[in-house]
Amino acid sequence: MTIAIKLGFLDDAPIVGDDGQLTKHGSGSNIVERLMKMYPHAVIVGHENKDCPDFRLRTLDNLDVKSTLLINLDVIDSVGAFQVMHREGLEPKIMNFQWLPPSHYHHKVNFAAMGMSYALFPTLCAGERTAGEVVELARRWMIPPLAHQCRVAWVQPGIRDDLLREHVDPEVPTVLYPSIHLNDNKQPKVFLDIVSEVAEHMPLQMEARLGQRDLASVLAMKMSSPTWAQVGPLFGEREEYWEALARTTAFLATAKDEAYGFEYMEALLAGVVGVLPRAKWSSDIVPETYPYLYDNSRHAVALLEEVLTDPKAARAKIDESAGGPISEWILGHHRRSGGNEAIANQISDWFPEISAD
């Protein structure tokens, strides 16, 4: 049985670059890379048939329907994928992997499409809160006979620690914009307002790495206009990403909501001090008495100034809240190996013919 993994069909950016490597789609790409390691013979679904250095790229209509499980990270079009694979009358095996919260979308057509997808195909979610959204959306948008047949499970995906570098604070403190997107949920304007106010009081550098579409936006141009700001494309390799984290002082989170918070936990693990909003989603990823949760923008300014002025003291406070090194707390609560096992177990439960290699 072959695993086929689909991601990126809802984005203008290419799935595979000219070098034959996967392009980055944020946390979704991380999940694809993990699935590829768990199932080394898996193929990536793309717009052409091509043998790349590390994987095979195949179109949907080139998959062997009898012997393939499609893991679809583009959950919104699972029904469309079914229709392509069902053309010869065979019954496709499809599993949704809901790595983004359904509230990422806003149009009723999208909600209806997702509801149909959840009702017809089993859905594995990244985090309990996302699973709750999936169940609620299916209940609201599907007729009862369909809504009641939903199969929904969730895992805490966990994060990796094998690429960690020794953390060294730069001479000029650096603030990271902790997302590759500039959508309303991330509130980039709030981020920029807070950092701009802090920059009036002390020297700093701000860094942002954005996806292709966001990088070409007017807002990205505005974000890059201050002399202390650097806005660029995503790193080509994961190693470069971790090396950059090792030279970053702090990050400022301004998101209204998050499904899981990969980027924040990776940054905290790497020694970056996180300043986060006091919210349900942030309380799920840091210790209960974490000292750098803000209540409003003015509070965020004060906390960020404190962190940038003395990051060593800030890390000591964070470690105290964790009852030891924050890195150990994060790995104890969010280690990747446990997440991989949970993912493999759930796939095997729904599709017994599949096993991780």
Number of C-alpha atoms within 10 A of each C-alpha: 14 20 24 26 25 25 21 20 15 10 12 9 15 16 22 17 11 8 9 16 15 19 20 23 21 16 17 18 17 16 20 19 15 16 20 20 14 17 18 16 17 21 23 27 25 20 14 11 14 14 12 14 9 13 17 17 23 20 16 21 13 12 19 15 20 13 14 18 23 27 25 22 25 22 27 24 19 25 18 13 19 19 14 13 23 14 11 9 9 12 13 21 18 24 24 25 24 27 22 20 20 22 16 13 13 9 9 10 11 14 20 17 19 27 27 23 24 30 24 19 20 20 28 25 27 25 21 15 16 23 23 16 16 25 20 14 20 25 17 13 17 19 13 12 9 16 21 13 14 21 15 18 21 21 18 19 24 24 23 18 15 6 12 16 16 11 17 13 18 13 10 13 20 23 23 24 24 25 23 22 22 19 14 11 14 20 15 22 16 14 19 19 14 20 23 17 14 19 17 9 9 12 14 21 19 24 20 21 20 22 20 19 14 17 21 12 12 9 15 19 13 13 20 18 12 13 9 14 19 15 18 14 14 20 16 12 11 13 13 13 15 21 16 17 27 21 20 26 28 27 25 24 24 24 21 14 17 19 21 25 20 20 15 23 22 20 23 21 23 24 27 26 26 29 22 25 23 14 15 12 18 22 15 12 19 24 19 11 13 21 19 24 20 20 12 10 15 11 15 24 20 15 22 24 18 14 21 23 14 12 20 15 13 20 20 14 17 23 19 16 18 19 12 12 16 24 17 15 19 20 17 11 16 19 18 18 14 15 17 21 15 16 24 16 16 15 21 14 11 13 14 10 12 19 15 18 8
